[in-house]
Every structure is written in structure tokens, then in C-alpha cells.
Amino acid sequence: MIHLRIPAVIAVLAVLVPGVAKAAEIVVEIPSRGQLVRTLVDKPSGAPAASLVLLAGGHGNLAIAKGGAIGWGAKNQVVRTRGDYVGAGFITAVPDVAPDLKDGQSVKPAYRWSEPHAKDLGAVVKHLRSYGKPVYILGTSRAALSVANAAARLTGEEAPDAIVITSGMIAHIDDKHPSAQRNVGSLGRIKQPLLIVYHEKDGCAYTPASSAEPARKLFSGARKVDVLILKGGSAGGGDPCQASSHHGFLGMDSEVVKTIATWLKAL
């Protein structure tokens, strides 16, 4: 078991990370707005390079059980690679959606660009600062809205030091689905360094690689914006907007983790 100093949170227990040798996660419940944000936290064996909050795409309701089991989204690209980021030297935190933002098995509409959701992520960021600084937020697909919302709203110790978005719903495509451009808005407010990663053959209509350059231009106030278009992997055989496809960098997990870890460590 990895022992972490956990200020102002409830530590539940340690659980093994599937497929990651000798790694363990601590389940913690981080107070925010009178809620408890259940979060899986893991730590490398040596001195950490930084801390990294990992946000799943889709509806984002991971339904994390008290014992640490993930009810939904275990195969999401950022969730399934959390142990790899620990191996790369990062403390990782995978937060669930706060209870009051859920609606049964689903979530409340518009939560990703709401102030309460940003505050919850700010509480997670602040908590991680007691483990290792700096603290970054990485989100994939629909979680682009959560990342942008947090970066735009949060200040001080709650604000991430940099952000990463992969296969992100950033630039507005149409009115069928939300985007950071339309629903968060005024992305020029964001000052942190930003890495945007897409796959050149992403078949999801809302995250094509062609949207990378329009997305980059939206972050006019950021100190640094880098865009990377990756190649390779597998298209899979299912929904092109799900994790088992180019959208989720199927067959490229090691490359994606290495690319992002290298960029973050170079900041």
C-alpha cells in the first residue's frame, strides 16, 4: 500500500490498479461545496515530477464505488492509462462527478461548463498540491469543456498550472453537441500553457484533426499553445467517437502518455 498524507479528506482504502504491477490507488473523498468528490489517487514510488488530474470524456459519471471499482469509463483513454502516467513519474487523480451534479445513473445537463463543477476540480487541484507541485489537468473528448471551464474560472491554488486536451470538443462544429467555444466561451481568458492533441484519422464528427488549428486560435491569451497531430494505432470497429478507435488513440497508449509526459516535464 502507498501511504499518502491526506489533509482534509476522507481516505477510504487502497486498491490495485488493473494491469499495473506493484501500483496501488488510494480512494479519497475531497470536500467541495458541501459535497464529497470521490477520487482515485495514485503516487509513483520515487519523487513525483508533478500531479495530474485525469478527466474522462462522455458523460463523465465514473460511478466510482467506495471500494474503488469504476462503474463506467474504465476503458476511457485517460482512465485506462492512469497507471502509465504514474509510471512516468506523475501523481494522478481521477475524480468522479460530484453527487449533486449527477442525475441517477446520468448527469445533470450543462454540468461540465458550470461553476460548481469548476469548484470541484479546483478542490482536487488544491488537494494535490499537498502531494506534489505543479498540478496539471488533462481531459479527453467532451472533458475538453471541463478543462476549459476550470482553467477559465479558477484562480490561486485551485487553478491548474497547465492544461492538456486530447481529441477535444473545443471548436464549435454544430448545435447537436456542446463545445468549449460555444458553452464555455471566451477561451481567450485562459492564461495557462496548453497542449492540444488530436489523431489525424479521428473519425468522430465533433473532434476531427481539422479542428485543431481553429481550436488553437481560440486560446489567444494562453502563454503557450502547442498542437500535436498523432498518427498510427487502430480505427477499431465500433463507434468512432468512443475510446476503442482513433478518437481514443487505440493501440497508441504508450505513445500518447510519453508525448504528454514529455511536454509537461519540459514546461
C-alpha positions in Angstrom: 0.0 0.0 0.0 1.2 3.5 -0.8 0.8 5.8 2.2 -0.2 9.4 1.3 -0.7 12.3 3.6 -4.3 13.3 3.0 -5.3 16.6 4.6 -9.0 17.5 4.9 -10.2 14.4 3.0 -11.6 11.0 3.9 -9.3 8.2 2.9 -11.3 5.1 2.0 -8.8 2.4 1.1 -6.1 1.4 -1.3 -7.0 -0.6 -4.4 -4.8 -2.3 -7.0 -4.7 -0.7 -10.5 -5.5 -3.4 -13.0 -2.6 -4.3 -15.3 -0.1 -2.1 -13.4 2.5 -4.1 -11.4 3.1 -3.0 -7.8 0.9 0.0 -8.1 -1.9 1.0 -5.7 -4.5 3.6 -5.6 -6.0 5.5 -2.6 -9.7 6.3 -2.8 -10.3 9.7 -1.2 -13.3 11.9 -0.9 -12.4 15.5 -1.3 -14.7 18.1 0.2 -16.1 20.7 -2.2 -19.2 22.9 -1.8 -20.6 20.6 0.9 -20.1 17.6 -1.4 -17.5 14.9 -1.4 -15.8 14.3 -4.7 -14.7 10.6 -4.8 -11.3 10.4 -6.4 -8.8 7.7 -7.2 -5.3 8.9 -6.3 -2.0 7.2 -7.0 1.6 8.1 -6.5 4.9 6.9 -8.0 7.4 5.2 -5.8 10.0 7.9 -6.3 9.9 11.7 -6.1 7.0 12.9 -8.3 7.6 15.1 -11.4 4.2 16.8 -10.9 0.5 16.0 -10.2 -2.0 15.3 -12.9 -5.9 15.3 -12.8 -7.3 13.0 -15.4 -10.8 13.6 -16.7 -12.8 11.1 -18.8 -14.9 12.1 -21.7 -18.5 11.2 -22.5 -20.9 12.0 -19.7 -18.1 11.7 -17.2 -20.0 9.8 -14.5 -17.5 7.2 -13.5 -19.7 5.9 -10.7 -16.6 5.1 -8.5 -17.6 2.7 -5.7 -16.3 3.1 -2.2 -14.0 0.2 -2.8 -12.6 1.9 -5.9 -14.3 0.0 -8.6 -15.1 2.1 -11.7 -18.7 1.6 -12.7 -18.4 3.3 -16.1 -15.5 4.5 -18.2 -12.7 2.2 -17.2 -11.7 1.9 -20.8 -11.7 5.6 -21.5 -8.2 6.6 -22.8 -7.2 8.8 -19.9 -8.6 6.4 -17.3 -7.1 3.3 -18.7 -3.7 4.9 -18.9 -3.6 6.4 -15.4 -1.1 3.8 -14.2 1.2 4.7 -17.2 1.3 8.3 -16.0 2.2 7.1 -12.5 5.0 5.1 -14.2 6.1 8.3 -15.9 6.5 9.9 -12.5 3.2 11.7 -12.0 0.8 11.6 -9.1 -2.6 11.0 -10.6 -6.1 11.8 -9.6 -9.2 10.5 -11.4 -12.2 12.4 -9.9 -15.8 11.3 -10.2 -18.6 13.8 -10.8 -19.9 15.3 -7.5 -23.1 13.7 -6.2 -25.2 16.8 -6.6 -24.3 17.1 -10.3 -25.5 13.5 -11.0 -29.0 12.6 -12.0 -29.4 8.9 -11.2 -27.1 7.0 -13.5 -26.6 10.0 -15.7 -25.5 13.6 -15.0 -27.3 17.0 -15.0 -27.2 18.8 -18.3 -24.6 21.5 -18.7 -22.6 20.5 -15.6 -19.3 20.5 -17.5 -19.4 24.3 -18.0 -20.9 25.1 -14.6 -19.3 27.0 -11.8 -19.9 24.2 -9.2 -18.0 21.7 -11.4 -15.1 24.1 -11.8 -15.0 24.5 -8.0 -14.9 20.7 -7.6 -11.9 20.4 -9.9 -10.3 23.3 -8.1 -10.7 21.4 -4.8 -9.0 18.4 -6.4 -6.1 20.6 -7.7 -5.6 22.2 -4.4 -5.6 18.9 -2.6 -2.9 17.5 -5.0 -0.7 20.5 -4.2 0.0 18.9 -0.8 1.4 15.8 -2.6 3.4 17.4 -5.5 3.5 20.6 -7.5 2.9 21.7 -10.2 -0.6 20.4 -10.8 -2.0 19.9 -14.3 -5.4 18.9 -15.7 -5.8 16.6 -18.7 -9.1 15.9 -20.3 -10.3 14.0 -23.3 -13.1 14.4 -25.8 -16.1 16.0 -24.0 -13.9 16.7 -21.0 -12.4 19.5 -23.0 -15.3 21.5 -21.7 -14.4 20.7 -18.1 -10.8 21.5 -18.6 -11.5 24.9 -20.3 -14.2 25.7 -17.7 -11.8 25.1 -14.8 -8.9 26.9 -16.4 -11.1 29.9 -17.2 -12.8 30.2 -13.7 -10.2 29.1 -11.2 -7.6 31.2 -9.5 -4.8 30.8 -6.9 -4.0 27.4 -5.6 -7.1 25.9 -7.2 -6.1 26.8 -10.7 -4.1 24.3 -12.8 -0.6 25.3 -13.8 -1.1 23.9 -17.3 -3.8 22.0 -19.2 -3.9 19.3 -21.8 -6.8 18.4 -24.1 -6.9 15.2 -26.3 -9.4 14.6 -29.0 -11.2 17.6 -27.6 -14.6 19.1 -28.4 -13.1 22.5 -28.5 -14.0 24.4 -31.7 -17.8 24.6 -32.4 -18.9 22.2 -35.1 -22.7 22.3 -35.0 -25.5 22.7 -32.5 -26.1 18.9 -31.9 -23.3 18.7 -29.3 -21.6 21.2 -26.9 -18.2 22.6 -27.5 -15.8 24.6 -25.4 -16.0 27.5 -27.8 -19.8 27.8 -27.5 -20.6 26.6 -24.0 -17.6 27.8 -22.0 -16.9 30.8 -24.2 -14.3 33.5 -24.1 -11.4 31.0 -24.2 -9.0 33.8 -24.5 -9.4 34.3 -20.8 -7.3 31.1 -20.2 -3.6 32.0 -19.5 -2.1 28.6 -18.7 0.1 26.7 -21.2 -1.9 24.3 -23.2 -1.2 21.2 -25.3 -3.9 20.1 -27.8 -3.6 16.5 -29.2 -5.6 15.0 -32.0 -5.3 11.9 -34.1 -5.1 12.6 -37.9 -7.7 9.9 -38.6 -10.2 10.7 -35.8 -13.5 9.7 -37.3 -15.6 11.4 -34.7 -17.6 14.2 -36.4 -17.0 16.5 -33.4 -13.3 16.1 -33.0 -11.7 15.9 -36.4 -8.0 16.7 -36.7 -9.0 19.6 -39.0 -10.5 21.4 -35.9 -7.0 21.6 -34.3 -6.0 24.9 -35.8 -9.3 26.6 -35.2 -9.1 25.4 -31.7 -5.6 26.7 -31.2 -6.7 30.2 -32.3 -9.4 30.3 -29.6 -6.8 30.3 -26.8 -5.4 33.7 -27.7 -4.5 34.6 -24.1 -2.5 31.5 -23.3 1.2 31.8 -22.5 1.9 28.8 -24.8 -0.3 26.7 -27.1 1.1 23.6 -28.8 -0.8 21.4 -31.2 0.2 17.8 -32.0 -1.4 15.5 -34.6 -0.6 11.9 -33.9 -0.6 9.0 -36.4 -0.9 5.2 -36.2 -2.8 2.9 -34.0 -6.1 1.3 -34.9 -9.5 2.6 -36.0 -11.2 -0.3 -34.2 -14.6 -1.5 -35.3 -17.1 0.4 -33.3 -18.4 3.9 -32.7 -15.7 6.4 -34.0 -16.5 8.7 -31.0 -15.7 6.1 -28.4 -12.4 5.1 -26.8 -11.8 2.0 -28.9 -11.0 3.9 -32.0 -8.6 6.6 -33.3 -10.6 9.0 -31.2 -9.3 7.2 -28.1 -5.9 6.5 -29.7 -6.5 2.8 -29.7 -3.2 0.9 -29.8 -1.2 4.1 -29.0 -1.5 4.4 -25.3 2.3 4.3 -24.6 3.0 6.9 -27.3 0.2 9.2 -26.1 1.4 9.0 -22.5 5.1 9.6 -23.5 4.1 12.6 -25.7 2.1 14.3 -23.0 4.5 13.5 -20.2 7.5 14.8 -22.2 5.6 18.1 -22.9 4.6 18.6 -19.3 8.1 17.9 -17.9 9.5 20.4 -20.4 7.4 23.3 -19.1 
